Amino acid sequence: MKPLGLFQIRRTYRNLGRFRDIVNVFLGHGLGQIIEGLELDQFAPIRWWYKPLHIRLEREEAVSLPERLRIAFEELGPTFIKFGQLLSTRPDIVPHDYVKAFDSLLDQVPPFSSERAREIVEAELQAPLSELVAVFDDTPLAAASIAQVHRATLWTGEEVVFKVRRPGIQEVIEQDLDILRRLADLIERYVPDLAFLNAVALVEEFKQVIEEEMDFLREAENASRFRANFEGSQDLYVPKIFLHLTTEKVLVMEYIEGTRIDELDRLRESGLDLRKIARRGSDVLFKMILTDGFFHADPHAGNFLVLNNGQLAFVDFGVVGRIREDLLDAMGSTFLALLNRDYDALTRQSVNLGFVPDSVDLERYRQEMRADLEKTIEPLVGRKLSQMPPMVYVERVMGLALKHHLRLPRELFLVGKCLVLFEGLFRRLSPELDFFAIARPYARRLITQRSIIGTFTRKLRREAMDLIDVATSLPGEIYLALRKLTRNDIQVKLHLMGLDPYVRRLDRASNRLTFAVIISAIIVGSSIIIPAARDTAALQWLVVGGFVVAVLLALWLIVGIMRSGML
């Protein structure tokens, strides 16, 4: 019998049914090797006990492993869909095939009833819906795993949309997050080959991301910030948010009439210039990244509309990216160095930002990285979108980061994904568009705004504040350490590396031995009461029951030993 650390945690029992659902879905899509690797085969149905779970199913021959995992995530619901989408932004730790598969995860589910949507709105806003709106359309405009959208008309005559959080979704996500944490613990304990994933930290990052996306007050803040950043812009229109009607579960936003940016025939029929739309979108992109440091991280076609006047508009603000001050300082220089083909500057920038591990030989790294940049990026500079495949820039840069083991922050991966999504949209609109030419003035403007003196001043101010914090807290820390020392209360934590496999085998052996002792005790106890049970029917049934239980437990133990391959 295999040990399972999950049972050491009380809350696992509450999630037992969900664990079985996950195992069944994975097995149904031929992902038994994952179940075995995480020691979750105890949750498998009985029909799987007589054969190894990693035996391939017929359907596996036609569908790749990343695609099967994507399908399983979609079937498991919103938490796993969002988790897969997060993994697609981490090409530094997730193989390319999986990133590509997770990029196409579909977040489409059947809508919930309009009656339930009305109830949620009334409960959140504490007023009858008839007092809030003149018209409420029961047919949703869109439905996703977290929320669905209904069109409405306020009594003021303003056309709006109500974004209503799906009922019960928070409980489902909390349960799945609890399960993901335990799976992450299992990966770190039992799959040392995946230690580079840092699974526990990845789940915590995902928890923060999905909690932000479920909080519509946070989304309202994001929309308000975009609206302020693009106030008076002729390129992008940001819909108005009705804050007095917005809560954590309900978001009310101005309704916008427009055409999806990927509906090219409709755009042409409207007489719009596709090249001008692509140029406007590029200006929006580089303003967000190189000027504001605050960008839309999910600009797929459904969130990106073209208005009748050719102006662009975002309609969803749940997923955004923020660029730290120090990264924003560096990004202008990086873009300008890239445009000027200054690969020495690019190499220095990666070192100054702390992307290079301490164990790397810096002199050798500078030489190799400069040669790799020149060989990889030089052939692409100056090409138009029609002359290169999508994602080629990002893939090559990420490939260099992986080759040199660079520690890139997640913000940069989000920027890369944002660039890829925009490129895919604008490639169809205007294949002749030159991304580099559009990026150049934004990069130079960023360099001007964040001059060397200004950057040095900001860094000096931050370092001074950090030094003040250290100086303030140091006496207290020294006093606490001395107090513990005088009370003999100093604790030393010792972690021995490489012992987990041996502890795991010892746990398995002790569990099997305990099981064997229990079986023997049942058999011996049942045998002892046989003479006394000859004239008592109840005792006879007890003897029979004892032997039956002993046989079943013995078979279970034998099956576990045989499946482990260690007789």
Secondary structure, 3 states (H helix, E strand, C coil): CCCCHHHHCCHHHHCHHHHHHHHHHHHHCCCHHHHHHCCCHHHCCHHHCCCCCCCCCHHHHCCCHHHHHHHHHHHHCHHHHHHHHHHCCCCCCCCHHHHHHHHCCCCCCCCCCHHHHHHHHHHHHCCCHHHHEEEECCCCCEECCCEEEEEEEECCCCEEEEEEECCCHHHHHHHHHHHHHHHHHHHHHHCHHHHHHCHHHHHHHHHHHHHHHHCHHHHHHHHHHHHHHCCCCCCEECCCECHHHCCCCEEEEECCCCEECCCHHHHHHCCCCHHHHHHHHHHHHHHHHHHHCEEECCCCHHHEEECCCCCEEECCCCCEEECCHHHHHHHHHHHHHHHCCCHHHHHHHHHHCCCCCCCCCHHHHHHHHHHHHHHHHHHHCCCCHHHCCCCHHHHHHHHHHHHCCCCCCHHHHHHHHHHHHHHHHHHHHCCCCCHHHHHHHHHHHHHHHCCHHHHHHHHHHHHHHHHHHHHHHHHHHHHHHHHHHHCCCCCCCCCCCCCHHHHHHHHHHHHHHHHHHHHHHHHHHHHHCCHHHCCCHHHHHHHHHHHHHHHHHHHHHHHHHHHHCCC
